[in-house]
Amino acid sequence: MSEKELYRLAFQGNRDAQRAIEEAMGLPEGAVAGRIASIKEMEQKAKGGDTFAMAQYGRELFAGMFLDQDFKEAAFWLKKAADDGWRVAMFYLGEIYTKKEEFEGWDYYKALYYMGKALAEGPDADGFIGGVIRYESAKDFYEHIEKRRDRDR
C-alpha cells in the first residue's frame, strides 16, 4: 500500500491506517484522528467565511497529505485569505503560481505579486513560511522565479 493510500484510508476513518501513521511518525495514539477532525472543521469554517480557516484549508490542499493535492482548489481558498491579508496564504499562493507542470493557472507574475506582497509586509515575512525559512530574502525569491521563468520559455 502506498503512503498516499494509507493517508486516504486514515482520512476516511480507518483506525488501523491512523495508528500505522502514528507509529511511523512517533505520534501519540489519537493524534491522527485529531488532525483529521481539525481539517474537516477547517473546511466547514472556510466555507462559512473564516479567513484564517481558508488559509489553513488551502494549505492542506496544497500539501496533499490527508486531502488529495489540488492546486486549483488550494488557490481558490488561499486567494480569499491572501486578499484578506494573510501572509502565509500569500506565500503558498505565490508558490502555486510557479507550478507550471502541475497547475494550469500558473503565472510567474502572479507568483511574484503574491510573494512580493507577503515579503513587503515586514521583515518577519522575509522568506518565512510555516516555520521553515524558504528564501533568505525577497531578492532570493525573485531570482528563483526568474530562473524558473527563463527555463520554461
Buried (B, 14 or more C-beta within 10 A) or exposed (E): EEEEEBBBBBBEEEEEBBBBBBEEEEBEEEBBBEBBEEBBBBBEBBEEEBBBBBBBBBBBBBEBBBBEBBBEBBBBBBBBBBBEEBBBBBBBBBBBBBBBEEBEEBBBEBBBBBBBBBBEEEEEBBBBBEEEEBBEEBEEBBEBBEEBBEEEE
